Amino acid sequence: MKHSTQQPSVGYLLTDIIRLARKQFQNDPRLTCITMAQARALGLISRYEGIKQVELAERLEIKPMSLVRVIDSLVDEGLVERRSDPSDRRAHLLYLVPAAEERMEKVRCVSQDIWARGLDGFSTSQVNEFIASLEQIHSNLSKGNE
């Protein structure tokens, strides 16, 4: 296979870094109790407590019907509860229950280890600049899309 000498695009690098991080996450033996989809859902529910299922599906970029299976499994495990939306009886709002904290702590621990490995060799100031750059990109692209 011929390799291009052209510099890879920002989009390619960001996408491939996330692919590699997800692969490491999925293969970590500390997380046999949770799928990547469940971990992502728990993380977003934690960040946006009371989020509607349809909004969570949008943020996860999956179809609402696919999300139902993920949420059902989290409810069955006693990690998430659905509450009726007082303003829309067809909608459900999602909340973490206290039992989810232990699972979230494992996810955070594995995630921190993966990103520490990924940022190995960076100085503290380089990491801070990198995060500030990512936050600026996020802000730029979020305008008008939230």
N, C-alpha and C positions, 0 to 999 in steps of 0.2 A: 504494500500500500504506500503510495506516495504522500509525503507530508509537505504541507505548504510552509513556506518560510514567513508567511504573512502572520502578523500578530493576531492572536485570537480576540474576538469581540468581547466587550463587557458582558453582553447578554449570554454568550456561550459560557464564559468563565463562571458567572454567577449561577447559571443553571447547572453546570457540571459540578461545581462545589457543593451545591445542595444535594445533587444526586449521590455524590460520594459520602456526604455526611449522613444522608438517610440510610445508605447501605450499611455504614458502620453502626448506626443506631439500631437498625433491624437485626444485625448480627450480634449485638451485645448480649452476653449471657445473663446479665442482670435484669433484662427486660423480657423474659420469657412469658411474663404475665400480662403483656399489653401489646397490641398491634400499633403500627405507625399511625393508622387512621384514628384509633382510640386516643393515642397520645396527643395528636394534633387537635382533636376535638376537645379533650380535657384542657389543654393549654389555652385554647380560645375561649372556652366557657369560663375558665378561671379569670381571664383578662376582661371578658365582657359578660359578667354575671347577669343573668336574666335575658340573654340573647335569644331571639326567636330562632326556631329550627331552620327556617328558610334563610335567614341571614347567615347562620352558621354554615349552611351548605354553600352559600355564595362565597364566603371567606375561605372555605376549604376547597373551592372550585370543584365540587362534586354535585351530582344530582340529588335533590331532596330525598328521593326514594332510597338512594344508596346510603344517605346519612341516617335514615330511619333505622336501618340494621345496626349501624355503629352505636347510635343512641340507645336502642333497645338493649344491646349487650352491656352498655355502661349502666343502664338502669337496673338490669338483672343482677349485675355485680354489686349494686348498692353504692355506686360512685356518683351518680347523677340523678336528679329528679326533674320531672316535667311538672310544670304548673300551668294551669290555664291562664291565658292572657286576658286580663279583665276588660281590655278594650277590643278584643277580637276572639270570640269563643271558639273559632276554628284553629287558632294558633296556640302553640305551646312555648313557654319560656323555659330555658334550661338553667339549672343551678347545680353547683357542686355540693355534695354532702361532705361532712367532715371526714368520712372514711377515705375520700379521694386524696387527701393530703399525703398519705404515705406513698401512694402510687405516683403522685406528682413529684414528690421528693426524689424518687428513683429516677424518674424521667429527667428532672433538672440535673441530677448528679451525672448521669450518662451524657447528657447534652453538654454540660460544662467540660467534661473530660474530652469529648470529641472536638469542641472548639478550642480548648487549650492545646490539643495536638495540632489542630489546623493553624493556630497562631504562634506555634513554637518558632522561636528565632526573632520574633517581633519584640521591640522594646515596649515598655508601658506607654510611652508617648506615641509610638507608632500605632499601637492598638487603639488608643484614645482618638487619634486622628482618623483611623480607619472607620471606627464607629461613628464619628462625627460626619464623615463623608457619606456613609450609608444612610444616616439619618437625614442628611440633606437630599440625597437622591430620593429617599422615601417621601419626604415632604414635597419635593418637586413633582413627583409622579402622582401623589395623592390629591393634589389640587384639582377639584372638580370631579374626582372619582369616588368619593366617599359617600 
